[in-house]
């Protein structure tokens, strides 16, 4: 048995919990849109062709924000193909995922879906094959009230009221050679600055996101952010970060410590952005939009990828997630919350079918993957302010990150109710951990959940959709101002405490 401990004090806050931390991502890729959120032939489809089971699961997941329509897809996307009569919309090649896009779902359809789901939309602009004018055009269609050609076109298409989108991504992963319209840092920085300046002239108060590195392993990481922000700092509010994690060569220990890499990634981007601010003598501090993150078995996808055909909505990167994957997702959420002073938005990629917490079968049911549960519980329970947590924990060696703590944790405090919630992972593969948390007050355990399983490869499937679910954690007890809990090997737990009355 191992031991870990930390102390909580509501006075030691990081920042308020940002609801935008619990964002997701819908890209026109694979079956995320078609037979994912939208399937008019489904026996339960609503009048707009949307699947109500997916809408219900999206609400249960606690999604607050959805990035749309890409992703790599957006760098070749012509938004005007997806508006107006569906019968008149062209079928286009999507070079990013080597498939055909029917454009049956476009801006108006997606905004209707977002309204039903109760989510804010983060709109990604095509700065790969397009530029300033097209960004202004789609903004006019989305947000201008009336009286112009494109705003009147939107009204004719059934949306009398403007959509009022606040957050715009200035392109996607423009540092990546795989990106349609890939640019150098100087080329992109100039384009982002000019696009941002034009959008602010059209509508002051927009929140604009510059493309940061598409991964911390990129050879230009750091230098890209520095050069782009030197050119565009005054015109943007956020810089993006993207990260995906997988087990490499059977190294489960490093995989379970993925949040160590996310912590370093965030800290590095913050340091770079602040360095640019210092050089520019700017008092503004940029936030991070971590608008792509997840577990993704990318090496398998690259090995299996085929370019022989141009299919419509093919089954691609439909990873089936296991217990270890869910624990890692829970750990990544801990990292994002821990950095709430600078990470103001985040999007788990993607929502349905494509490396997603929700899976569907055409004409059949939808179900929750293992990774659904830590996201849903964290979204529901993380309220108020994030608290600073310094864990005293044993360490274990990893091939990728050196010695890392066995236990990682974060906590939140809701000043309104007085509730404190602890989110904690045990990364040890064989030993339970006795956790002790000094609470600084008298609390009782209101609810406690643990996701673990002796079989780390256990998954949820169409045939067995609830094989892996969080279980009530009966071993969590609060007495004399101290919380004690037993954390099983390779587990994620959430414990909400309420003040004793």
N, C-alpha and C positions, 0 to 999 in steps of 0.2 A: 504494500500500500504506500502511495506517495502522498505528500502533503503540499498544499498551496494556500496562500492567504493574501488578502489585501484589505485596505481600509476605505470606507466611503464617507464623504462629507459633502452634503448638498451645497456648501459654500464654494467648493472647488469645481467650478464648471468649465467646460470647454467652449460650448456654444449651444444655442437652442437646437433641438432636433429639427432638421429641415425635412418637411414632408416630401420634397423633391428627391430625397435620397432613395425613395422607394419607387423609382421609375422603371419602366420597361422599354421595349424596343420592338416595333413592327416594321419589318423590311419586306419588300416584294422579292422574296427569296424562298425557294422551295415551297412548302405548304403552310407558311406562316399566315398568308392572307387567304389564298384559295384552298378551301377545305379546312382552314384553320379558323380565323374569325368569320369568314364569309363562305357560305355554302347554301345557295338558294334551293338546291334540290334536297337538302336534308329534311327529314320528316318533321322536324321541330322548328325549321327556319322561320324567322319573323318576316314581316311584310317587306323589309329591306334586304332580305337574304342573309341576315346574320344569325349565327348560332347562339341561341339563348344560354346553352350550357357553358359555352366559352365566356360569354358575358358574365354569368354568375360566378364562374371561377376567377375571372379577372377581378371582380369586386372582392371576393373572398381573399384573394392574394394580397389585397391592399395596395394595388398599384395606384400611384398618384399622378404619374407623368408618363407619356409615351412618345418616344422619338420616332419620327416617320418622315419619308418613306425609305430611308437607308441611312448608313450602310453604303457598301460599294455600289449598290444598285443606283443610288442617286446621282452618281457621277456621269451617267449617260442618260438620265431621265428627262423627258420632255413633259413637264407637268400639264401642259395644255392638251396632251393626248388623252388625259383621264377626266375631262370635263365635257359636259354636253350629252346629247343622246348616246346611249351605250352602243347602239347599232352603228353609229358613225365613227366610233373610236378605232384607231389603227392598231394592228398587232405589230409589236416591235421586237427586235432582238435585244436581249439583255446580255451585254458582253461580260458583265461581272460574274454571273453565275451560269453563263452559256445555256440560257433557256429563252422561251418566248413569253413576252408580257402581253396579255390580252387587253389591259387597261380597263377591264370591267369594273374594277375598283379604282377610284381616283380620289381627288381631294374631297369632293362633296360627300361621297359615300363614307370615306374614312372619318370625316368630321361628324357625321351622323352616328357612326359607331362609337366614337370617343364620347359624345354626349350621353349615349346610353350607358357606357361604362363608367361615366363620371370621372374622366381623366383629363388632365391638361395635355396639350399637344406641344411638343418641341419639334419644329419643322426644320428639316435639313435641306439646304439649297445646293443646287448643282453648280459647283465652281470647277468642275472637271472639264466638261465640253462646253460650258456656258459661262456667263459672267454677270457684270453689273446690271445690264438691261433686263435680263431674264429674272434676276433676283427682284428687281423693282416690279416687274410684271406680276410675278406670283404673289408678292406682297400686296400689290394693288387688288388682286383678285381675292385674297384672303381677308384683308383688313380695311380697305377703304370703304367708307359707308355707302356712297352712291354717287351718281353723276358723272362717272368716267366709264370708258368703254368696258374695262375689265370688271369693275364693280357692278355695272349693270348686267354684264354677262353672268356673274355669280347670282344676282337676284333673279334673272330669268331662269337659272338652273335650280331655283327653289330655296336659296338661302338669302332671304331679304336682309337679315342682320349680319354684319361682318363677323368673322370668326374670332377676331381679337387675339390672335396668337402673339405671345410676348417673346418667346425664346426662339432664336433662329441660329442654326449651325451654319457657319460660313464654309460649306463644303464638308468633305469626309476624307480622312486619312490621306491628305494630299502629299504626304511624305513617302507614301508607299509606291514602289515601281509597278505594283499590280493594279494601281488605280487608273481608271480611264481618265486621261488628262493630268496625269502625275506632273508635279511641278517642283522646281527647286524651292528652297526656303525663301529666297529673294523674290522669285516670281509669285509664289503664293502669298507672301507677306504683303506685297504691293496690291495684289488683287483683293485680299481680305480687307485691307485698309480702305481701298476705294469703294468696295461693296458696302462696308460698314458705314462709311461717310454718307453714301447715297441713301441707305436705308434710314439713317438717323434724320436726314433731311426730309424724308417722306413721313416718318413717324418718330418723333423724339420719345425716348423712354423704352425703346426695345432693348432686350437683353441679347447680346450677340456673343457667339462662341467661336473662337479661333481654333483651327485644327492644331493640336499638339502632336506629339509623336504617336504613331499607331501601336507602339509597344516600346518598353524600356530596353529591349534587345536590339532595336534599330541602330545601325552604325552612326546615324546622325542624331541620336537621342541627346537632348540637352542643347547641342548646337542648333538644332532645328528650332526649338522653342525660343532660344535667345535671338536668332535672326528674325524670325517671324514677328516676335513681340517688339523688337526694336522698331519695326515698320508699322505695326498695327496696334500698339498698346493703347493709344488714346481712343481707339474706335471699338474696342471689345471689352467685355465684362468678365469673360471666362476663357480658359484654355482647356481643351479637351484632353482626356487621358483614356486609353484603351488597354485592357489586359485580359488575357485568357490563360487558363491553367489546365494542366493535364498530368497524369502519371507518365513519367518518361523512364523507359527502360526498367520498369518495375519498382522505381524508387518511391514507395509510398510515403516514407518519412518526410522527404522534401515536399511532396505534394500536399501533405497535411499542413505544412508550414507555408503555404502559398501566401497567406496574409503578410508574412514578413516581407515578401517581394512587393506586395501592394503598398505597404507602409513606406518602403524605400522609394518606390516610384512616386508616390504623392509628395514625400518630403523633398525629393529632387526637383520636381516640377515647381513646387512652391519656392524653393531656393533660387531657381533660375528666373522665375517671374519677378521675384523681389529684387534680384540683382539688376534686371532690366529697369525696374522702377527706380532703383537708386541711380543708375546711369542717366535716366531721363529726368531725374529730380521730380518724380511724380509721387504725390501722396496717395494715389489710388492703389488699392491692393486687389489684384485679380483673384477670382475664385476658380475652382476646378470643377468642370463638368465631366465626371467619370462616366461618360455616356455609352460605353461598351465595356462590360465585364461579365465573366462567367467561367464555368468549367467547359472546355471544348476540346475534344480529342482530335485536334487539328491534324496530327500526323496521319491518322487513319483516313481522314477526309481527303488529304492530298494524295494518299496512296490509291484510294478508290475512285478518284475523280475521273470522269470520262468527258471527252469533248466530241464524241461521235455523232450526237444528235442534238436537236434543239427542242427539248420537251417543254410542256406547259406544267407548271407547279410540280416538279419532280420531288421525290423523297430524297432530300439531301440533308446532311448533318443532323439526322434525327437521333441524336445520342440518347441512349437509355441510361439514366443516372442511378447510381447505387448509394449505399449508406455513406461510404467515404466521400463521395462527391457532395452529398448534402452537408456533411460536417464541414467541408472546405467552403461551401457557399455561406454557411453560418459564420465561419471565421472571416470571410471577406466582408460580410456585413458589419462585423465588429470593427474591422479596419476603417471602413467608410464612416461609421459613426464616430470613431475615435478622432477622425480628422474633420469633424463638422464645422470647425472654425474656418476651414478653407474649401472643403468639398461641399458645395451647395446644391449639387444635383448629381444623380447617378442613374444609369439605365442598365438593368440586367438584360443581356442580349441572348435570345429574343423571347417573345411572349408565348408563342404557340408552335409546337412541332419542331421548329428549328432551334436546336440546343436550348430547349425551353422547359419551364416548369409545368406547362400544360401540354398534354398530348391529345390528339383526336384521331378517330378513324372516319373516313368518308361514309356518310350515311349511318354511322354508329355512334358510340359514346365518346365522351371526353373524360380524362382522368388526371389526377395529380401525380407528377413525378416526385421522387424523394426530395428534390431541391425546392419544391413548392413550399414545404412546411417551415423551414427556418425563415424564409422570406416573409411568409404570411404572418407568422408569430412575431417577428421583429417589427414588421410594419404596424401590427396591432398594438404591441406593448411599448414600443419606444416613444415616450411622450415627454414633453417638457424640455429639460436641459440634459445634455450629455455631461457626465461627471468624469473627472480625471481618475484613472485607475492605474496604480503601480503594483503589479502582481509579484509576489515573492513565490517563485516556482522552481522546481527542478528543471534542468535542461537536458536535451538529448542531441546527439550529433546528426547532422544532415550533410549529404554530399553537396548540395547546392548553396546552403545558407549558413554552414557552420553550426555551432551550438545554438539551439533555439529553445524558448520556454515550452515546457510541456503544456502549461495552461496559459490561455490568453482570454482576456475578458474586457468588457466595457459595461457601463451602467448608465441609466437615465433616471432623472428625478422629475416628477410632475409636481410643481409648486401648488397647483390647484387642489389635487387630491392628497398630496403628500406621498403618493406611491413611489417606490424605488423598484426598478427592474434591473436585474443582473443578467447579462448574456455571456456565456462562458463555453469554451471548448477545451476538451482534453484530447491532446494529440498522441498520447502514449498508446501504442498498439497492443499492450498486454496488461497494463496495470490500471486499476481504478485510482482516483485521486480524492483524498479527503480535503474538501475546500472549507476554509473558514473566512468569513467576511465580517469585519467589525463595522457595525452599522451606525454607531453614534446616536442611537435612539432606540425606542421600543417599537418593534415591528412584529407582524405575524405574516406567515406565508399565505398569500391570497390564491396563487396558482403557481404550479411548477410543472415544466414540461422538459422531457429529455428525448432526443432522437439518437438511438444507438441500436446495434444488433450484433450478436456474435458473428453473423455472416456479413462481412463488410461488402460483399458483392451482391447482396439482396437488392432487388429492384421492384418497382411497381409497374405492372403491365396491364394490358387490356384484360387478360384473364384473371389477374390478381391485383386490382388497382390499389388495395390498401394493405399490401404486404408490409410496407415500411411507413409507419406513422409515428408522430411524437406520442409518448406515453406519459401519464401523470407521474411526476417525480416524487414518490412518497418519502424519499430519504432526505428531503429538504426541510429543515426545522429552524425557526428563529426563536431563541431564548436569551434573555439577559443581554439584549443588544447585539447579539452575534448570530449570523446565519451560518449554519453548517449544512453541507450537502456532500453526497458521494457521487462522483462523476465517473461513469463507466468508461472503459477504454474506447478511444475513437468515438467521442460523443459531442453533441452540441446541446446546451441546455438554456432555458429561459425561466427565470424565477421572479415573479412579481410579489413584492412585499407591501403591505398596507400598514399605516400607523395603528398601533393598538389604541383602542378607545377606553 
